[in-house]
Amino acid sequence: MLIRIIKSIGILGAIAALSLSVRAEQALAGAGATFPYPIYAKWAHMYEQATKVKVNYQSIGSGGGIAQIKAKTVDFGASDAPLTPQDLNSAGLFQFPMVIGGVVPVVNLPGITDGQLKLTPEVLANIFIGSITKWDDPAIKEINPGLALPSKAITVVHRADGSGTTWVFTNYLSKVSSAWKGRVGFATSVEWPCGVGGKGNEGVAAYVKRLAGAIGYVEYAYALQNKITYAQMKNREGKFVSPDIQSFQAAAANADWNKAPGFYLVLTDQPGEASWPITGATFILVHKERGDAAKAKAVLDFFDWCYSKGDAEAEKLHYIPMPSSVVDLVQSAWKRDLKAAGAPAWP
C-alpha cells in the first residue's frame, strides 16, 4: 500500500511538473512603451483569466522596448514611436498599431482645475524650450484672461528615458515651432533645453504632482489616474480643445492606414475643429521570422484576442480601439509577412 502511495505521488508530481512546464512555455514576455501600459496590463490580466496564458509586460519606455526586441530578449516590443519601413527592414522587424491615445500637458498650479489653463502651440514650445519661465508671462496671460496665474517659476518636467511619448510630443513641437525644430528636433530621446527628468509616464506624473509650478506631458490615462490637472490646447484649426476620447477620435478620423507602408503613420497636428493636436498610435514590434512556431502564434493569438475582445476596456481607459478595417489590414499583413519555422506564423 505504501509503495502504491509513493508511486502515485511520483506520478502526480510528474504530472504537476509537466503542467508547470506547459504553463511556463505559455508565458509571453513583452517590454516597451509606458504610454499603453494601463491597457496592456488590463488586457494581460483578462487574457490570463480567459486562457491561462500569462503575459508579462515591462513598462520600460519605447527605446527599451525597441532595444529588447532587436536583441530577441522578449517575444514582442512596444513603441509609441513608429519605426520607418527602412528601419523595420534593416532590423528584420514588423510593426502594427494596437490603440490610439493622446499625450497631454499637465500642470501643478494651485486653484486651477482641469481645462481652465489654455495653451497655444507657440506658448507650449517656448515653455519647454525655456524662453517662457514664469506662469504670469504676458504670452500666457494673453490667452488666459481672467485666470489667476501666479508669479511663480515654471518647472519643466520631461522624460529621462527613451520614450515614444517623448517622440509624439517632440514630433508635435517640431511641426508647430520652427525654433523647436531647429534647436531640439524630435526623437525618443532629445537634448532638453531645460527642466528635470522623470522615468516613464509614471515618473513625470509623480514629479508634476509633487512640484508646485510644474508642467509636464503624459499619456492621458496617467493624468486621470493621478488626478493631475491637464490644459486645453489650441489645435490646427485655431480651436481650444480638451483631451478626451472624442477629440482623439477626431484626430484619428482621417488616418489612412492602407497607404502607410509598414503601418508608419503619425497623428500629431491633424486637421479638424475637434481634433486633439497631440494624438498618437502605439505599436507592437515582432520579428518577421522566428524559429519557434508555437511561440510566434501565441503572441499573435494574444493580440488577436485584444483586437476582438478588448475594445470596451480600452475605451474605459480612454484609448481609441483600432477600427475593424485596420484590424483586417493588420491580420492580412500577419498572414502575408510573418513566418515561423519556415511556414506562415498566422495561418
Rosetta silent file (secondary structure, phi, psi, omega in degrees, C-alpha in Angstrom):
SEQUENCE: MLIRIIKSIGILGAIAALSLSVRAEQALAGAGATFPYPIYAKWAHMYEQATKVKVNYQSIGSGGGIAQIKAKTVDFGASDAPLTPQDLNSAGLFQFPMVIGGVVPVVNLPGITDGQLKLTPEVLANIFIGSITKWDDPAIKEINPGLALPSKAITVVHRADGSGTTWVFTNYLSKVSSAWKGRVGFATSVEWPCGVGGKGNEGVAAYVKRLAGAIGYVEYAYALQNKITYAQMKNREGKFVSPDIQSFQAAAANADWNKAPGFYLVLTDQPGEASWPITGATFILVHKERGDAAKAKAVLDFFDWCYSKGDAEAEKLHYIPMPSSVVDLVQSAWKRDLKAAGAPAWP
SCORE:     score description
SCORE:     0.000 S_00000001
   1 L     0.000  -45.055  179.772    0.000    0.000    0.000 S_00000001
   2 H   -61.851  -40.241  179.587    2.790    2.401    0.933 S_00000001
   3 H   -62.681  -42.059  178.818    4.587    1.628   -2.320 S_00000001
   4 H   -60.347  -42.030 -179.718    1.403    2.386   -4.273 S_00000001
   5 H   -62.171  -44.720 -179.101    1.061    5.727   -2.469 S_00000001
   6 H   -62.358  -42.991  178.611    4.690    6.614   -3.202 S_00000001
   7 H   -62.949  -41.081  179.303    4.232    5.662   -6.842 S_00000001
   8 H   -61.551  -43.650  178.970    1.028    7.706   -7.009 S_00000001
   9 H   -61.752  -40.050  178.826    2.793   10.701   -5.510 S_00000001
  10 H   -63.059  -43.189  178.748    5.573   10.256   -8.020 S_00000001
  11 H   -64.871  -45.156  179.369    3.146   10.144  -10.934 S_00000001
  12 H   -62.104  -38.778  178.475    1.203   13.138   -9.635 S_00000001
  13 H   -63.655  -40.252  178.562    4.464   15.007   -9.139 S_00000001
  14 H   -64.258  -42.776  178.129    5.493   14.264  -12.704 S_00000001
  15 H   -61.706  -43.483  179.511    2.105   15.447  -13.985 S_00000001
  16 H   -62.787  -41.883  179.734    2.386   18.620  -11.917 S_00000001
  17 H   -63.606  -41.312  177.822    5.892   19.232  -13.202 S_00000001
  18 H   -63.250  -42.320  178.419    4.708   18.724  -16.774 S_00000001
  19 H   -59.719  -44.466  179.230    1.802   21.091  -16.186 S_00000001
  20 H   -63.882  -37.401  178.820    4.143   23.752  -14.837 S_00000001
  21 H   -62.957  -43.971  178.798    6.406   23.244  -17.842 S_00000001
  22 H   -62.393  -44.445  179.604    3.497   23.754  -20.216 S_00000001
  23 H   -62.004  -39.519 -179.868    2.385   26.856  -18.325 S_00000001
  24 H   -63.091  -40.879  178.606    5.953   28.195  -18.410 S_00000001
  25 H   -64.993  -27.663 -178.253    6.079   27.696  -22.180 S_00000001
  26 H   -80.624  -10.858  179.985    2.805   29.607  -22.463 S_00000001
  27 L   -71.943  132.450  179.114    4.189   32.689  -20.698 S_00000001
  28 E  -111.115  143.385 -179.316    4.827   35.585  -23.088 S_00000001
  29 E  -119.494  130.462  176.210    7.288   38.413  -22.435 S_00000001
  30 E  -137.580  159.915  179.561    6.990   41.929  -23.789 S_00000001
  31 E  -155.985  153.291  174.452    8.574   45.278  -22.980 S_00000001
  32 E   146.772 -131.140 -166.938    8.483   48.888  -24.058 S_00000001
  33 L   -51.597  138.719  172.669    6.192   51.898  -24.114 S_00000001
  34 L   -86.828  -23.248  178.831    4.684   53.277  -20.910 S_00000001
  35 L   -48.886  -49.111 -178.458    2.017   55.159  -22.938 S_00000001
  36 L   -95.666    8.561 -173.337   -0.145   51.991  -23.389 S_00000001
  37 H   -54.974  -43.542 -179.325    0.852   50.277  -20.133 S_00000001
  38 H   -55.540  -42.181 -178.155   -2.545   50.745  -18.412 S_00000001
  39 H   -79.447  -35.498  178.184   -4.420   48.958  -21.197 S_00000001
  40 H   -64.565  -39.258  178.287   -1.750   46.312  -21.849 S_00000001
  41 H   -64.546  -41.591  178.946   -1.729   45.427  -18.149 S_00000001
  42 H   -65.298  -46.171  178.622   -5.525   45.171  -18.124 S_00000001
  43 H   -60.673  -42.616 -178.817   -5.600   43.056  -21.277 S_00000001
  44 H   -61.038  -42.202  179.006   -2.882   40.760  -19.921 S_00000001
  45 H   -63.293  -46.584 -179.649   -4.863   40.167  -16.716 S_00000001
  46 H   -64.681  -39.528 -177.660   -8.070   39.443  -18.618 S_00000001
  47 H   -66.941  -39.855  178.248   -6.295   37.188  -21.118 S_00000001
  48 H   -64.253  -39.396  177.438   -4.698   35.088  -18.386 S_00000001
  49 H   -63.728  -36.388 -176.269   -8.092   34.620  -16.757 S_00000001
  50 H   -81.365  -31.714 -169.931   -9.605   33.549  -20.077 S_00000001
  51 H  -125.348  -10.431 -174.248   -6.796   31.353  -21.433 S_00000001
  52 L    70.241    8.354  176.901   -4.353   30.606  -18.572 S_00000001
  53 L   -94.440  124.202 -176.753   -1.601   32.161  -20.711 S_00000001
  54 L   -91.086  133.529  176.941    0.431   34.704  -18.759 S_00000001
  55 E  -116.898  113.379  178.861    1.654   37.866  -20.484 S_00000001
  56 E   -98.136  113.824 -179.443    4.460   39.700  -18.676 S_00000001
  57 E  -116.834  123.242  178.750    4.789   43.276  -19.948 S_00000001
  58 E   -98.192  122.691  179.940    7.549   45.562  -18.647 S_00000001
  59 E   -86.512   87.204 -172.930    6.815   49.281  -18.877 S_00000001
  60 L  -117.785    2.756 -177.591   10.378   50.479  -19.626 S_00000001
  61 L    98.894  150.833 -176.007    9.876   53.055  -22.367 S_00000001
  62 H   -61.131  -38.658  179.713    9.778   52.728  -26.141 S_00000001
  63 H   -59.532  -42.199  177.888   13.557   52.948  -26.503 S_00000001
  64 H   -67.064  -38.140  179.079   13.986   49.970  -24.192 S_00000001
  65 H   -64.396  -42.308  177.891   11.268   48.021  -25.991 S_00000001
  66 H   -62.954  -44.166 -179.767   12.915   48.572  -29.385 S_00000001
  67 H   -62.907  -41.571 -176.221   16.307   47.528  -27.982 S_00000001
  68 H   -71.424  -37.656  178.688   14.930   44.391  -26.347 S_00000001
  69 H   -70.804  -35.218  175.830   13.021   43.124  -29.389 S_00000001
  70 H   -63.684  -36.547 -179.784   16.095   43.734  -31.562 S_00000001
  71 L   -81.344   -5.091  179.939   18.151   41.748  -29.049 S_00000001
  72 L    61.878   33.276  176.957   15.493   38.975  -29.042 S_00000001
  73 L   -94.581   -5.265  175.646   15.211   39.046  -25.250 S_00000001
  74 L  -133.934  163.306  178.442   11.409   39.479  -25.424 S_00000001
  75 L   -81.017  -26.607  175.251    8.640   37.988  -27.547 S_00000001
  76 E  -152.049  148.701  173.354    7.332   41.419  -28.538 S_00000001
  77 E  -108.713  165.514  179.136    8.364   45.024  -28.154 S_00000001
  78 E  -137.716  134.011 -177.943    6.126   48.065  -27.852 S_00000001
  79 E  -145.723  139.316  172.803    6.808   51.577  -29.088 S_00000001
  80 L   -86.891  -16.717  175.942    4.854   54.791  -29.484 S_00000001
  81 L   -93.768  108.533 -179.258    7.465   55.950  -31.985 S_00000001
  82 L   -67.370  141.477  175.194    6.780   54.033  -35.189 S_00000001
  83 L   -82.835  143.627  177.802    9.840   52.701  -36.979 S_00000001
  84 L   -68.281  157.825  176.346   10.227   53.687  -40.613 S_00000001
  85 H   -54.111  -35.999  179.161    9.913   50.934  -43.225 S_00000001
  86 H   -65.522  -43.681  178.798   13.681   51.207  -43.754 S_00000001
  87 H   -64.747  -39.889  178.593   14.401   50.706  -40.035 S_00000001
  88 H   -61.494  -46.606 -177.732   11.992   47.768  -39.893 S_00000001
  89 H   -64.349  -41.893 -177.747   13.628   46.055  -42.851 S_00000001
  90 H   -66.991  -27.708 -179.635   17.165   46.541  -41.564 S_00000001
  91 H   -97.212   -3.893 -177.714   16.210   45.012  -38.188 S_00000001
  92 L    68.039   34.859 -175.724   14.018   42.249  -39.610 S_00000001
  93 E  -112.702  162.716  177.280   11.017   43.581  -37.712 S_00000001
  94 E  -132.714  136.625  179.181    7.309   44.016  -38.361 S_00000001
  95 E  -125.945  151.778  175.477    5.088   46.584  -36.600 S_00000001
  96 E  -148.479  147.235 -177.259    1.364   47.039  -36.252 S_00000001
  97 E   -79.999  144.202 -179.984   -0.799   49.591  -34.379 S_00000001
  98 E  -108.701  -52.647  178.512   -2.782   48.486  -31.312 S_00000001
  99 E  -146.699  168.687  177.856   -4.624   51.524  -29.933 S_00000001
 100 E  -120.261  140.831  178.591   -4.676   55.308  -30.240 S_00000001
 101 E  -147.312 -171.763 -177.726   -4.382   57.765  -27.370 S_00000001
 102 E  -127.948  144.166  171.620   -3.375   61.308  -26.534 S_00000001
 103 E   -97.222  133.129 -173.995   -0.385   62.991  -24.924 S_00000001
 104 E  -128.098  141.213  170.978   -1.451   65.885  -22.704 S_00000001
 105 E   -72.382  132.168  178.759    0.304   68.801  -20.995 S_00000001
 106 E  -123.283  146.391 -174.267   -0.258   68.546  -17.231 S_00000001
 107 E  -135.237  159.744  173.317    0.362   71.250  -14.644 S_00000001
 108 L  -122.663   89.472 -179.980    0.503   71.804  -10.905 S_00000001
 109 L  -127.359  110.362 -178.230   -0.981   75.259  -10.326 S_00000001
 110 L   -53.168  132.144  177.110   -2.909   75.769   -7.074 S_00000001
 111 L    87.090   -6.913 -179.660   -6.506   76.813   -7.671 S_00000001
 112 L  -108.261  127.745 -174.279   -6.500   75.878  -11.366 S_00000001
 113 L  -109.047  178.863 -175.700   -8.525   72.833  -12.399 S_00000001
 114 L   -50.651  127.064  173.027   -8.803   70.629  -15.489 S_00000001
 115 L    78.887   -4.400  179.885   -9.101   72.562  -18.735 S_00000001
 116 L   -72.999  -39.284  179.061   -9.007   76.040  -17.176 S_00000001
 117 L   -79.362  130.922  176.588   -5.482   76.769  -18.422 S_00000001
 118 E  -109.984  139.892  178.600   -5.234   77.309  -22.180 S_00000001
 119 E  -130.970  140.725  172.700   -2.025   76.852  -24.152 S_00000001
 120 L   -96.915  162.757  176.477   -1.167   77.624  -27.769 S_00000001
 121 H   -55.717  -41.483 -177.965    1.415   75.623  -29.731 S_00000001
 122 H   -64.904  -44.242 -179.280    3.816   78.582  -29.611 S_00000001
 123 H   -65.270  -43.463  179.686    3.488   79.061  -25.853 S_00000001
 124 H   -60.226  -46.078  179.525    3.899   75.341  -25.150 S_00000001
 125 H   -62.366  -41.899 -178.017    7.046   75.171  -27.297 S_00000001
 126 H   -70.007  -29.247  173.765    8.504   78.304  -25.684 S_00000001
 127 H   -66.104  -47.466 -176.628    7.881   76.916  -22.188 S_00000001
 128 H   -75.671  -19.580  175.898    9.702   73.678  -22.991 S_00000001
 129 H   -85.848  -15.254  174.793   12.489   75.474  -24.825 S_00000001
 130 L    97.305    8.927  179.771   12.993   77.694  -21.754 S_00000001
 131 L   -90.317  -16.647  168.923   12.150   81.137  -23.155 S_00000001
 132 L  -110.981  119.537 -169.573    8.968   81.433  -21.047 S_00000001
 133 L  -119.739   -9.218 -179.464    9.943   80.911  -17.431 S_00000001
 134 E  -130.611  149.834 -175.629    7.119   82.271  -15.249 S_00000001
 135 L   -71.523  -20.236  177.443    3.413   81.489  -15.138 S_00000001
 136 L   -98.542   23.452  174.994    2.392   85.156  -15.292 S_00000001
 137 L   -58.209  140.500 -177.875    4.345   85.730  -18.506 S_00000001
 138 H   -54.953  -33.871 -179.042    2.378   88.089  -20.794 S_00000001
 139 H   -66.655  -33.491  177.567    2.132   85.432  -23.518 S_00000001
 140 H   -77.889  -40.471 -179.352    0.327   83.055  -21.119 S_00000001
 141 H   -64.654  -33.703 -177.592   -1.848   85.815  -19.622 S_00000001
 142 H   -61.941  -36.895 -178.481   -2.959   86.974  -23.069 S_00000001
 143 L   -93.994    0.763  179.195   -4.630   83.625  -23.868 S_00000001
 144 L  -131.005   55.142 -179.321   -5.976   83.187  -20.325 S_00000001
 145 L   -61.982  134.973  178.310   -7.785   86.458  -19.485 S_00000001
 146 L    87.057   -9.624  179.309   -9.375   86.376  -16.060 S_00000001
 147 L   -87.500  130.962 -177.482   -7.376   83.320  -14.900 S_00000001
 148 L   -77.938   91.612 -179.399   -5.427   83.909  -11.677 S_00000001
 149 L   -93.115  128.474 -176.795   -1.923   82.984  -12.798 S_00000001
 150 L   -76.655  152.770  173.458    0.745   83.091  -10.071 S_00000001
 151 L   -83.644   71.528 -171.582    4.030   84.935  -10.394 S_00000001
 152 L  -129.099  143.220  178.614    5.802   81.628   -9.986 S_00000001
 153 E   -64.188  142.271  176.671    8.716   79.989  -11.765 S_00000001
 154 L   -88.401  127.470  171.557    7.831   77.232  -14.239 S_00000001
 155 E  -104.272  114.291  178.743    9.487   73.864  -13.636 S_00000001
 156 E   -82.144  130.491  176.851    9.564   71.827  -16.842 S_00000001
 157 E  -117.682  126.193 -179.192    9.334   68.063  -16.321 S_00000001
 158 E  -130.902  176.260  178.879   10.294   65.772  -19.196 S_00000001
 159 E   -76.487  142.661  176.966   11.159   62.129  -19.705 S_00000001
 160 L   -98.234  -12.762 -177.180   14.590   60.944  -18.624 S_00000001
 161 L  -111.806  167.676  174.404   14.401   57.687  -20.592 S_00000001
 162 L   -65.219  125.458 -165.163   13.987   56.828  -24.259 S_00000001
 163 L  -144.654  131.080  172.572   10.298   57.319  -24.789 S_00000001
 164 H   -69.119  -29.667  175.201    7.684   57.081  -27.511 S_00000001
 165 H   -61.634  -40.960  175.259    5.622   59.592  -25.537 S_00000001
 166 H   -63.925  -39.646  179.324    8.557   61.980  -25.979 S_00000001
 167 H   -59.714  -47.237  179.865    8.677   61.101  -29.682 S_00000001
 168 H   -63.144  -46.159 -177.130    4.993   62.021  -30.110 S_00000001
 169 H   -64.495  -47.581 -178.064    5.335   65.189  -28.022 S_00000001
 170 H   -74.484  -26.887  172.979    8.520   66.451  -29.696 S_00000001
 171 H   -62.028  -43.600  177.916    7.195   65.497  -33.139 S_00000001
 172 H   -62.657  -48.119 -178.844    4.268   67.804  -32.445 S_00000001
 173 H   -61.319  -34.925  178.757    6.518   70.633  -31.189 S_00000001
 174 H   -68.484  -28.787  178.153    8.706   70.261  -34.290 S_00000001
 175 H   -76.055  -31.755 -171.604    5.627   70.682  -36.508 S_00000001
 176 H  -104.224   -9.078 -176.694    4.344   73.810  -34.769 S_00000001
 177 L  -136.797  113.708  177.688    7.587   75.599  -33.790 S_00000001
 178 H   -66.126  -32.603  178.360   10.476   76.314  -36.160 S_00000001
 179 H   -63.880  -44.036  178.476   12.596   77.288  -33.146 S_00000001
 180 H   -65.261  -44.791 -178.365   11.994   73.887  -31.538 S_00000001
 181 H   -59.621  -42.133 -178.171   12.595   72.031  -34.802 S_00000001
 182 H   -73.726  -33.648 -174.491   15.890   73.832  -35.398 S_00000001
 183 H   -94.221  -36.238 -172.266   17.224   73.603  -31.864 S_00000001
 184 L  -118.088  -49.609 -177.695   15.860   70.316  -30.483 S_00000001
 185 L    78.680 -163.051  179.849   14.013   68.289  -33.122 S_00000001
 186 L  -135.491  142.653 -179.955   12.149   65.088  -32.377 S_00000001
 187 L  -172.219  174.492  175.826   13.224   61.631  -31.248 S_00000001
 188 L   -69.434  -22.978  176.938   12.558   59.144  -28.472 S_00000001
 189 L  -142.244  129.099 -178.109   15.313   60.942  -26.539 S_00000001
 190 L  -129.344  166.345  173.474   16.384   64.573  -27.070 S_00000001
 191 L   -83.751   99.810 -176.180   18.724   67.125  -25.532 S_00000001
 192 L   -71.518  133.183  179.950   16.248   69.022  -23.382 S_00000001
 193 L   -68.104  -25.800 -177.168   16.966   72.767  -23.142 S_00000001
 194 L  -159.577  171.009  170.980   15.705   72.908  -19.544 S_00000001
 195 L   101.651 -176.041 -179.491   13.892   71.053  -16.790 S_00000001
 196 E  -120.557  152.457 -175.021   14.110   67.856  -14.769 S_00000001
 197 E  -107.282  140.107  173.920   13.635   64.285  -15.957 S_00000001
 198 E  -120.709  147.010 -178.276   11.328   61.562  -14.708 S_00000001
 199 L   -87.134  121.975  179.092   11.440   57.908  -15.738 S_00000001
 200 H    75.348  165.603  171.427    8.341   56.748  -17.550 S_00000001
 201 H   -55.430  -34.427 -179.585    4.928   58.401  -17.662 S_00000001
 202 H   -61.481  -43.593 -178.117    4.779   57.348  -14.012 S_00000001
 203 H   -67.754  -41.491  178.108    7.885   59.379  -13.144 S_00000001
 204 H   -64.357  -44.149  178.740    6.753   62.508  -14.965 S_00000001
 205 H   -59.419  -42.711 -178.847    3.318   62.292  -13.335 S_00000001
 206 H   -64.229  -42.935  179.566    4.906   61.919   -9.883 S_00000001
 207 H   -63.232  -48.444 -177.805    7.189   64.935  -10.380 S_00000001
 208 H   -61.465  -41.139 -178.630    4.412   67.196  -11.648 S_00000001
 209 H   -64.830  -30.078 -175.239    2.132   66.166   -8.806 S_00000001
 210 H   -88.713  -29.236 -171.285    4.840   66.935   -6.255 S_00000001
 211 L  -103.159  111.771  175.596    6.287   70.207   -7.622 S_00000001
 212 L   -63.212  133.722 -178.594    4.140   73.364   -7.446 S_00000001
 213 L    90.409    3.356 -176.179    4.542   75.330  -10.662 S_00000001
 214 E   -82.852  154.279  169.504    5.485   72.247  -12.694 S_00000001
 215 E  -137.503  137.505  177.535    4.427   71.372  -16.235 S_00000001
 216 E  -145.783 -169.065  178.044    4.994   68.040  -17.942 S_00000001
 217 E  -139.414  132.774 -179.451    3.490   65.739  -20.570 S_00000001
 218 E  -143.789  163.222  171.172    1.946   62.322  -20.016 S_00000001
 219 E   -65.285  144.321 -171.036   -0.426   59.897  -21.682 S_00000001
 220 H   -54.815  -40.263 -179.311   -3.999   60.903  -20.861 S_00000001
 221 H   -59.698  -34.179  178.976   -4.771   57.842  -18.718 S_00000001
 222 H   -69.836  -35.508  176.940   -1.914   58.792  -16.376 S_00000001
 223 H   -62.722  -43.389  179.829   -3.312   62.303  -15.972 S_00000001
 224 H   -68.595  -47.077 -177.045   -6.681   60.854  -14.979 S_00000001
 225 H   -62.686  -35.891 -177.745   -5.324   58.106  -12.734 S_00000001
 226 L   -94.578    2.442  178.264   -3.029   60.517  -10.895 S_00000001
 227 L    53.256   49.360  177.507   -5.623   63.313  -10.770 S_00000001
 228 L  -102.858  140.252 -177.802   -3.264   65.854  -12.354 S_00000001
 229 E   -68.898  128.191  176.739   -4.647   68.987  -13.964 S_00000001
 230 E  -105.274  157.162 -179.659   -4.478   68.984  -17.754 S_00000001
 231 L  -101.521  155.464  166.719   -4.504   72.022  -20.048 S_00000001
 232 E   -76.640  153.966  176.364   -6.575   72.794  -23.123 S_00000001
 233 E  -125.099  142.494  172.424   -4.629   73.082  -26.391 S_00000001
 234 E   -81.175  123.819 -174.929   -5.224   75.293  -29.411 S_00000001
 235 L   -93.370 -174.014 -175.716   -5.364   72.968  -32.410 S_00000001
 236 L   -59.551  -28.866 -179.963   -4.519   73.370  -36.078 S_00000001
 237 L   -88.003    2.779  179.153   -7.920   74.957  -36.805 S_00000001
 238 L    84.787   11.348 -179.730   -7.424   77.565  -34.075 S_00000001
 239 L  -100.008  138.473  173.418   -9.903   75.965  -31.666 S_00000001
 240 E   -82.745  126.572 -177.718   -9.141   75.295  -27.995 S_00000001
 241 E  -130.249  153.792  175.005   -9.973   71.654  -27.198 S_00000001
 242 L   -99.507  153.381  177.367   -9.757   69.405  -24.169 S_00000001
 243 L   -77.571  126.269  172.621   -8.282   65.902  -24.287 S_00000001
 244 L  -165.344  175.477 -173.996  -10.877   63.129  -24.331 S_00000001
 245 H   -62.835  -30.233  179.076  -11.814   60.140  -26.439 S_00000001
 246 H   -68.501  -41.669 -179.720  -13.905   62.302  -28.789 S_00000001
 247 H   -73.307  -28.914  174.037  -11.033   64.684  -29.565 S_00000001
 248 H   -69.253  -41.925  178.833   -8.647   61.722  -30.035 S_00000001
 249 H   -62.390  -39.110  179.457  -11.166   60.095  -32.389 S_00000001
 250 H   -62.500  -40.072  178.964  -11.452   63.343  -34.343 S_00000001
 251 H   -67.366  -33.663 -176.605   -7.674   63.435  -34.813 S_00000001
 252 H   -85.221   -9.424 -170.237   -7.623   59.799  -35.925 S_00000001
 253 L   -59.963  -35.445 -175.909  -10.599   60.111  -38.276 S_00000001
 254 L   -96.083    8.938 -178.412   -8.556   60.899  -41.390 S_00000001
 255 L   -67.468  123.724 -178.745   -5.812   58.351  -40.758 S_00000001
 256 L  -108.248   85.275 -177.496   -5.289   56.291  -43.928 S_00000001
 257 H   -66.421  -26.467 -177.913   -3.529   53.138  -42.713 S_00000001
 258 H   -64.886  -24.915 -179.552   -3.974   51.487  -46.086 S_00000001
 259 H  -107.201   24.945 -179.160   -1.494   53.957  -47.587 S_00000001
 260 L  -114.352   95.788  179.246    1.021   53.722  -44.745 S_00000001
 261 H   -57.464  131.963 -177.934    3.909   51.359  -45.635 S_00000001
 262 H    66.775   17.416 -176.169    4.917   49.370  -42.554 S_00000001
 263 H    56.545   29.899  178.333    1.934   50.996  -40.774 S_00000001
 264 L   -83.166  107.437 -176.951    4.122   54.091  -40.346 S_00000001
 265 L  -146.951  131.615 -178.780    1.649   56.863  -39.564 S_00000001
 266 L  -112.661  129.092 -171.821    1.981   59.987  -37.400 S_00000001
 267 L  -108.650   14.525  179.091   -1.209   61.536  -35.982 S_00000001
 268 E   -78.832  149.072  175.899    0.096   64.800  -34.494 S_00000001
 269 L    53.705   46.241  179.508   -1.314   68.211  -35.586 S_00000001
 270 L   -79.836  153.960  177.155   -4.164   66.666  -37.582 S_00000001
 271 L   -71.398  167.533  178.931   -6.882   68.817  -39.196 S_00000001
 272 L   116.988  129.175 -176.562  -10.387   69.091  -37.763 S_00000001
 273 L   -63.145  -26.625 -177.973  -12.010   71.602  -35.400 S_00000001
 274 L   -99.305    3.320 -171.772  -12.495   68.950  -32.696 S_00000001
 275 L   -75.936  132.515  169.670   -9.073   67.263  -33.083 S_00000001
 276 L   -76.519  127.502 -169.772   -6.705   66.925  -30.138 S_00000001
 277 L   -75.550  -19.080 -176.444   -3.348   68.016  -31.620 S_00000001
 278 E  -112.874   65.335 -178.123   -1.015   65.650  -29.723 S_00000001
 279 E  -105.489  147.082  178.702   -2.549   62.308  -30.669 S_00000001
 280 E  -155.050  152.811  172.215   -0.596   59.152  -31.462 S_00000001
 281 E   -89.656  158.860  173.376   -0.916   55.440  -32.094 S_00000001
 282 E  -119.052  144.479 -166.224    1.101   52.884  -30.154 S_00000001
 283 E  -122.482  151.570  172.146    2.710   49.957  -31.941 S_00000001
 284 E  -105.002  140.072  179.078    3.744   46.350  -31.372 S_00000001
 285 E  -118.044  129.145  174.910    7.044   45.063  -32.791 S_00000001
 286 E  -135.687  163.491  176.506    7.748   41.415  -33.618 S_00000001
 287 E   -78.132  141.303  179.303   10.343   39.636  -35.737 S_00000001
 288 L   -64.343  -32.721  179.677    9.320   38.868  -39.298 S_00000001
 289 E  -134.193  136.095  173.812   10.806   35.396  -38.956 S_00000001
 290 E  -146.722  157.215 -174.306   11.362   33.228  -35.883 S_00000001
 291 L   -80.927  -28.244 -175.406   12.100   29.584  -35.301 S_00000001
 292 L   -89.864   98.623 -176.394    9.542   28.831  -32.592 S_00000001
 293 H   -65.337  -40.102 -178.296    6.221   28.464  -34.420 S_00000001
 294 H   -63.699  -42.795 -179.147    4.189   27.849  -31.249 S_00000001
 295 H   -69.293  -40.187  179.055    5.523   30.993  -29.542 S_00000001
 296 H   -59.203  -44.957  179.480    5.075   33.101  -32.664 S_00000001
 297 H   -68.603  -36.409  179.997    1.428   32.061  -32.919 S_00000001
 298 H   -61.079  -39.201  177.647    0.897   32.531  -29.162 S_00000001
 299 H   -63.167  -47.211 -179.698    1.984   36.170  -29.460 S_00000001
 300 H   -67.923  -33.837  175.415   -0.407   36.791  -32.350 S_00000001
 301 H   -59.054  -41.505  179.970   -3.192   34.917  -30.538 S_00000001
 302 H   -62.528  -48.218 -177.374   -2.862   37.380  -27.653 S_00000001
 303 H   -72.495  -28.375  171.879   -3.099   40.454  -29.882 S_00000001
 304 H   -62.808  -42.554  176.977   -5.915   38.894  -31.882 S_00000001
 305 H   -62.500  -42.440  179.340   -7.781   38.495  -28.584 S_00000001
 306 H   -60.278  -44.672  178.581   -7.024   42.138  -27.699 S_00000001
 307 H   -62.189  -41.715 -171.973   -8.421   43.310  -31.029 S_00000001
 308 H   -88.632  -27.114 -173.897  -11.562   41.170  -30.759 S_00000001
 309 H  -118.074   -8.715 -168.336  -12.283   41.257  -27.005 S_00000001
 310 L  -103.598    2.951 -174.074  -10.511   44.321  -25.619 S_00000001
 311 H   -61.759  -42.620 -176.220  -12.271   47.350  -27.114 S_00000001
 312 H   -62.518  -42.124  179.485  -14.561   48.047  -24.151 S_00000001
 313 H   -68.640  -36.265  177.334  -11.685   48.061  -21.671 S_00000001
 314 H   -60.200  -45.018 -178.870   -9.609   50.272  -23.981 S_00000001
 315 H   -66.487  -35.956  177.154  -12.387   52.853  -24.094 S_00000001
 316 H   -60.328  -32.181 -179.744  -12.810   52.731  -20.301 S_00000001
 317 L   -96.345   13.648  172.715   -9.135   53.739  -20.048 S_00000001
 318 L    68.818   33.834  168.130   -9.610   56.472  -22.683 S_00000001
 319 L  -105.861  156.787  176.764   -7.844   54.787  -25.577 S_00000001
 320 E  -100.480  119.105  176.391   -9.345   54.507  -29.058 S_00000001
 321 E   -64.678  153.428  176.411   -9.574   50.920  -30.349 S_00000001
 322 L   -70.441  136.158  176.653   -8.374   50.292  -33.881 S_00000001
 323 L   -59.911  153.374 -178.061  -11.270   50.212  -36.381 S_00000001
 324 H   -59.499  -31.902  178.719  -12.177   46.789  -37.744 S_00000001
 325 H   -64.134  -36.068  177.953  -10.955   47.854  -41.189 S_00000001
 326 H   -72.864  -40.287  176.866   -7.491   48.476  -39.748 S_00000001
 327 H   -58.958  -41.193  177.707   -7.541   45.175  -37.841 S_00000001
 328 H   -61.204  -42.040  177.749   -8.334   43.419  -41.135 S_00000001
 329 H   -61.803  -44.409 -178.562   -5.328   45.136  -42.749 S_00000001
 330 H   -62.212  -48.073 -175.118   -3.082   44.117  -39.851 S_00000001
 331 H   -71.481  -28.786  171.927   -4.156   40.483  -39.843 S_00000001
 332 H   -64.869  -38.735  177.822   -3.813   40.229  -43.619 S_00000001
 333 H   -68.912  -35.564  174.096   -0.255   41.503  -43.177 S_00000001
 334 H   -55.948  -48.845 -177.250    0.343   38.892  -40.434 S_00000001
 335 H   -63.717  -37.194 -174.488   -0.629   36.163  -42.911 S_00000001
 336 H   -80.706  -39.868 -165.101    1.446   37.651  -45.704 S_00000001
 337 H  -109.653  -18.175 -174.818    4.623   38.804  -43.942 S_00000001
 338 L   -99.911  130.751 -179.047    5.213   36.801  -40.755 S_00000001
 339 E  -124.320  148.999  175.266    6.977   33.435  -40.850 S_00000001
 340 E  -144.914  125.945 -179.310    7.817   30.859  -38.181 S_00000001
 341 L    53.421   36.582  175.782    9.846   27.699  -38.753 S_00000001
 342 L    81.934    1.737 -177.988    9.569   28.293  -42.492 S_00000001
 343 E  -126.215  166.290  176.622    5.757   28.473  -42.560 S_00000001
 344 E   -57.950  133.526 -179.948    3.203   31.282  -42.096 S_00000001
 345 L   -74.655  -23.962 -178.465    3.122   32.337  -38.441 S_00000001
 346 L  -126.566   84.486 -173.501   -0.569   33.202  -38.680 S_00000001
 347 L   -71.077    0.000    0.000   -2.273   30.547  -40.785 S_00000001
